[in-house]
Amino acid sequence: MQPLMITAAICGAEVFRTDTPHVPYSPQELAEETIRCRNAGATMVHLHMREADGAPSQRAELFAETVALLKAAACDILIQFSTGGAVGMTVEQRADALKLKPDMATLTTGSVNFGDDVFLNSPPMIRAIAARQRQFGVKPEFECFDSGMVDAALRLMKDGLVDAPGHFNFVLGMPGGMGGTTAHLDFLRTLLPEGATWSVAGIGRFEMPLAAHAIAVGGHVRVGLEDNLYVQKGVLARGSYELVAAVATLARDAGRPLATISQARAMLRLA
């Protein structure tokens, strides 16, 4: 079984200080939280940006500042940018920071209801972001909220717009998407091409049960305040690093080692 890769999703676009005082906003806070997550066992950080007041942002300058702080601290974690941004952002806004050439970036392969809004990803939008990723040599992570999004990613491969077999992240348990059950996760796994890698991000109370299942069946895990605020029922996590540490403990108890950065690069087929 492959060593476990843990991705830390440390702030997202929908979690605010009214939800938890521990969500990072500034590049300095994002860098400090990333370092804590790396020390807790994370292999990769999934980055959204925030303005000073917490408003979601995709400004390349903020991504660049955060990455520079991580490099200055000699933090070797793999860096993944979100191209989802926040509901209502244009493709140009969502894809602009790809010019900084992170290790990976997300590519959501379909639209999904998001609370009372719609996270819109039309086929032309998906292809435009995929083209920008290819232009800058950034490997996509296919962000899938339901099974049709896996099919959409496979069509992109068939059309030569992205490379096979790919890396998939299944986001389960969000209202509007597939439920956070192990049965759903096991079904999604059957749709993947041979050689693909995958992780699961369980939303809220589904986070740790799905993480434990992924560890047991050979997948990988995403955790963090973007997806879940609580380290246990009624107890706010003091940061995403506590959730990373909880997954690392699950892996250790299951006898599955954590991936080194070089092992993760090899598994993800990163240069």
N, C-alpha and C positions, 0 to 999 in steps of 0.2 A: 504494500500500500504506500502511496506517495506520502512524503511528509506534508504536514498541514500548513497551508497558507491562511493567515488571518488578515483580513482587510479591516481597517479602522475608519468608519464613516463618522467624522467627529463633529459635524455641525449641521449639514444639510441646508435647506432653504426654508423649512417650515417650523423649526424649533427656535423659540425665543427665550429671553431671560424671564419672561412672565411664566414660562413653562418650567424652567430650571435655571438657577443662577450659574450653573456650571458650563453652559454652552459657550465656546470661544467665538469671538467676533473678529478681533484685529489680527493682522498677520503675525504679530508677536505671540498672541495667545494661541493661534492656530499652530504655530511652530512649536511652542512649548508643549501643547497637548499631543502633537505628533510624536515628539521625543518621548513623552511618558508612555505613549502607546507602543512605540518601538521597544522600549525597555521592558514592557509587559509581555512582549512576544509578537507584536504585529509585524507583518511582512510588507504590507502596503498601506498607504493612507489614501482615502478617497476625499478629495478636497472640493468643497464649495467655498465661495467667498462671501463676506459680509461687509457692508459699509459700517461706519462708526456707530450708527444708530441701530445696527442689526439688520437693516434691509438687505435682502439677497442681492448679490452682485456677481457679475461675470467679468469685471474689469481685469484686463490682462496685467495691469500694474500691480494689483493686489496679489494675484497668483505669483508674479515674478518676485515680489517682496517676500512672500512666504517661502518660496523655494530657496531664495538667497539666504534666508535665515537658517534653513535646514542645512544647506551646504556649509555655511559658516560654522555650524555646530557639529559638522562631520557626521550628520545623521544619514545612514546608508539606506533608509527605508525606500521602497519603490513608491513612486508618486503617480497617482491617477487623478486626473482632472474630471470633474463633472461637466458634461455638455448638456445636461438637463437644465441647469440653472434653476429658474423658478417659472411657475405658470405665467404665460403671457410674454415671455422674452422671445425675441426674434432669433432666427437661425444665426444671423450675423453676431448677435450678442453672445449666444451660447457657444459658438465655435471660435471666437476671436483668440482666446488664450492658447489654442492649439499651436500657434506659431512659436510658443515657448518650448515645444517638443518634450512634453512629459513622457514618462515611461509608457503610460496607458491613458485612455480616456473612455468614458462611458459612451455607448451608443444605444439609446432606447429605440426599440424596433417596432413601436406601435403606440397608439394613443390609449389613454386610460383615464377613467373618472378619478378625480383627486379631490375628495371632499365634495364641495358644491361646484367645483371647477372641472375642467378637462385639461389634462396634460397632453397637449396636442403634438403628435408626431406623424404627420402625413407622409406618404411614400416619398414625395419630392423633398421634404425636409430631411428625412432619414438619409436619402442618397446624397444630399448636399453636405451633411455633417460627415458621412462616410468618405466623401471625396476630399474634404478638408483634412481628415485624419490621414488618408493616404498621401496627400500632398506633403505633409510634414513628417511622415514616417511614424505616426503614433498608432500603436496597436489598440484596437477597440475591445472593450468589454461589452458584450451584448446584454443590455439590461432588460429583463423579461418579467413582466407582471402577469402574463398568462401564456398559454401554450401557443396561441397564434403568433406571438412575438418570436418564438423559436422558429416557426415556419418562415417568418419574414426574414430572419437572419440567414436561414438556409438559402432563401431566394437571392439574397445579396451575394452569397458565395457562388451560387450557380451562375449569376450574371457577371461574376468577376470583379465585383465592386469591393469585396473584402476577402481576406485570405481564410481558407479553411485550415484546420477544423475549428479554431476559435476558442475563446474563453467566454463563458456565460455566467451571469449572475441572476439567480431567481429571487425576485422580491415577492414574498408571500405573506399574506395576512393583512394587507392593506385594504380597507373598504374600497371597492371598485375593481380590485384585482382578484387573482385566485386566492383561496383561503390558505391559512397557514398550517396545513396538515402534512404529515409525512407521506400520506398517500398521494397528494398532489406533487410533492417533490419527487417521489419515486416515478410517477408518470412522466414528469418533465425530463428526467434523466434518460428515459427510453427514446426520446426524440433526438438526442444529440448525435452528431457524426462521430465515427470512431476517432479516437485521439483527442477529442475536445476535453477541456478542463472546465470545471464549474464550481461555483460557490452559491451559498444561500444566505439571504438576508431576511430573517424573520422579523416582522413588525410587532412591536409591543411584546405582549406575553408569549408570542410564538418564537421569540428570538432564541432563547436557550434550548427549548426542546428540538427545534430544527437544527441548531448548531450541533447538539449531541448526535442527532441522526446523521448529519453530514459527516461528522468525524467517524462514525461507525461504518459508513458505506463508501468511504474513500473520497468524499468531496471536500470542499473548502468552505470557509465561513467569513461572512461580513457581520460585524457588530459595531455599535457606537450610538451616540446620542441622536444621530439622524434618524435612527430606526426605533430606539427604545430608551426611555429615560431612567429605568429602574434596574438596580442591581438585584433586588428581590422585591417581593410584593410590598408596596408602600414605602420603599426606601430608595430615594433618588441616588443614582450613581453620581459620584463626585467628579466624574469625567469618563470619557470613553475608555480610558486606560483600565478602569475597573472592570468593564465588560470584556475587554481583551483579556485581562488576567483571568476572568472566570472561564473563558473559552480555553485558554492555555491549561488551566487546571483540568477541565474536562478531557482535553487531549492527553495530558499526562496520566490521568486515571485510566484512560482507555489504552495506554501503551503506544500512542501515536506521537512521534516526534514532531516538533515545529520545524518548518522549513528554514534553511538559511537563505540569505539573499541570493547567493549563487544558485542554489537549488530552485528557488522560485523563478529566477530568470530562465533557467533551462526548461522548467515545466511550462512556463508561459510563452516560450519561444521568443524571448526578448533579446535584442542584439547586445 
